[in-house]
Amino acid sequence: MAETYHIYDWRTLPLPTAATLAQGLPPTSRTAKKLAGAKCTDVREILLAVIADRLGVLIWMLSDDGRSGINRPPSLLEKLTGSEEPQVGYETAEEYEAAWAAITGGEDHA
């Protein structure tokens, strides 16, 4: 609250006022990050981390380690948010096609 509202001791405010001001804090504020349980809540930083993670995985997949399925690069997104991006994999093309049909309602993905 100090950075946004220049209030250095929120305990001096009435509780409804403090709650209203806390609700109006930007998602990049320390309070919002603490409430979200994340180190990062900025959408741009999260998107950049996702892009970096996916690029890293693509490059890793072309390496000998990637072809062997070992030494996968660590996720920046996981380090920033404290949660891992869900990774979905399919053993066969048929499993992928069935999952795609469930997501798109049977529309062709070509």
N, C-alpha and C positions, 0 to 999 in steps of 0.2 A: 504494500500500500504506500510505502514511502516513495517509491519511484514514480508512481502514477498520480497519487493524490497528495503527496507531501505530508502524510500523516505518519508520524513515527511511533506512536503508541496507540494502536487500534483499541486497546482495552479502555481507553477514556471515552470511547463513543458508545452510544446506546446500541444494544445488540442488533436491533433491526437495521440500523444505519450501517453498522460494520458488515452485516450480511449482504446488504444491498451493494455496498461498495466492493466487497469481495467478488460478488457475482459479475460486476462490470470490469474486472481485471482482464487484460488481454491473455490469450492462451500461452504466450511466451513468458509470462510473469513467473517468479519463483513460487508463488502461492498456487497458481494453476498447475504447474509441474508437480508440486508436492501432492496436490489433491488427485492428480492423474496417476501418481506413482511412477512417473517417468522422468528421465533426465531431459527429454526433448519432447515438446508438444507442437513445435512450429511445423506447419504442413510442408513448407518448402524444404526444410531440413529432412523431414521424413521421406519425401519424394526423392530427394537427392540420394539418400541412403538406400532406398529401394533400387534406384537406377544403378548405383555403384555395386550393390549386392548382385544384381542380375548380370551385370557386365562381368563381374568377377567370376560368377558361376559359369557363364558362357566360355570365358577364356580357360577356366579350370577344366571344363568338359573336353576341350580340345587337347589338353595335356595328357601325358602318360598317366599321371595320378588320377585325372578325371575319368579316363577310360577304365582304370582299375577300381574307381569308386573310393579312393582313399585321399586323405588330406584335403578335404573340402575347405575352401576359404571361410574364415569366420564372418558372421553377419554383422555389418555396421548397424543395421536397423535394430537388431537385438540389443546391441550395446547402448544405443541411444534411448530406446523405449523400455528396455527391460523385458520385452516380450518378443517371441520369435514369430516371424512371418510364416504362416502355414505353408508347408511344402507338400505338394500332392504329386505322386508319381504313379505310373501305370505300368504293369508288367507286359501288357499286350496292346496292340493297336485297337483291338475290339473293346477293351476296357476303357480306353481313351474315348473312342467313338460313342460308347454308351454314356459316359459322363458328360460329354459335350452335348449329346442329344437331350440329356436331363436338364442341362443349364439353359440351352437355347430353345427348348421345346421342339426339337427335331429339325431345326433349320440347318441347311447346309453351311459349313464353315469355309468353303472354298472361295 
